[in-house]
Amino acid sequence: MSDNKGPEGFEKFYSAIFQERWPSLKEALLGEKRHVAVVNPFSKFKFPGDHPRIAGISFEHAVGEVFPQPEKTEAGYANYYLLDAASVLAIEALDLAPGERVVDLCAAPGGKSLLCALKLKNQGLLVSNDRSAARRARIHKIFDEYLPKTEQKNHKVTGHDSSKWCLYEKSAYDKILLDAPCSSERHVLLDQRELATWAPGRTKALAVSQFAMLASALDVVKVGGTIVYSTCALSKLENDDVIEKLHHKREGRFEVLQKEFAIGEKTEFGWQVLPDTSGWGPFYLSIIRRLR
Ligand SMILES: C[S@@+](CC[C@H](N)C(=O)[O-])C[C@H]1O[C@@H](n2cnc3c(N)ncnc32)[C@H](O)[C@@H]1O
């Protein structure tokens, strides 16, 4: 195998990108994952006493290394949803209000869609889309575990290819979440089989399909509406470079909104959370407002 592939190729690729930062970033990626527990208001669950919180996370939440798996309370719904704090930032970036029309283009298993639902309060429209039927089943399962059926009346699950959505619907949503399929390097590093078959071409191919989805989303969001593009990829190729390509190919049709968060660091077109400095992520997001 060429040394541009497999574990050696991976090492070469990411140490060239992150240079002297790579060893500590790699160590953090291999470390224990932390979680935020976002409380489900329908469960009537409360964490006892005071808990550390993250500034800027507007959901009732607690922060910790290890939480027991979520469980059903007497009210009949799961007590909290566990996710990376950086993932919550994508929902904060959307700045949702009840009544808005929202599509989550790559939604499964559905954690971020669930948080969207908590913000929309069963008003407006929430479409959770995912091309994988098996993964769509997980969206239904999560919604049923966390929300009463009567609170899901504004929710629809669909199975379209999000890169082709613009062929069927245009200027239709106030807000779009595009949490795109990506390299997920943290997962690759932790899985010897994935690492053995890693190749740089995979990142490049993903960047092509991420761009296709984002370009489609730009037609699907209303003029004045916003798209949050996010990935858990480390490399710029799948993050800022996708936004840069949109600038070249769709010049003048959108602007990037630069927003700062309590965890993470600014990038050219967005915000990135990396675990070596913050203990969260990896996660990247960019906020795009359609101008015309
Ligand atoms: C990063 S995961 C989404 C995670 C999800 N947003 C969450 O928070 O639970 C990416 C998802 O995109 C879906 N996907 C991949 N290609 C797609 C496409 N062309 N159209 C729609 N969904 C796609 C995958 O099935 C996968 O579930």
The ligand as a Gaussian input file, in Angstrom:
#p B3LYP/6-31G(d) Opt

LIG

0 1
 C      -23.335000      13.500000       9.993000
 S      -24.697000      12.444000       9.767000
 C      -26.003000      13.429000      10.376000
 C      -26.126000      13.457000      11.882000
 C      -27.398000      14.144000      12.346000
 N      -27.492000      15.501000      11.848000
 C      -27.567000      14.161000      13.848000
 O      -27.277000      15.173000      14.484000
 O      -28.009000      13.150000      14.399000
 C      -24.945000      12.534000       8.044000
 C      -26.200000      11.855000       7.521000
 O      -26.346000      12.195000       6.140000
 C      -27.025000      11.158000       5.483000
 N      -26.799000      11.338000       4.041000
 C      -25.690000      11.045000       3.323000
 N      -25.825000      11.433000       2.038000
 C      -27.064000      11.998000       1.934000
 C      -27.780000      12.611000       0.869000
 N      -27.239000      12.723000      -0.344000
 N      -29.025000      13.078000       1.117000
 C      -29.570000      12.961000       2.347000
 N      -28.934000      12.401000       3.403000
 C      -27.692000      11.940000       3.199000
 C      -26.448000       9.897000       6.098000
 O      -27.354000       8.808000       5.971000
 C      -26.230000      10.330000       7.559000
 O      -27.285000       9.899000       8.361000

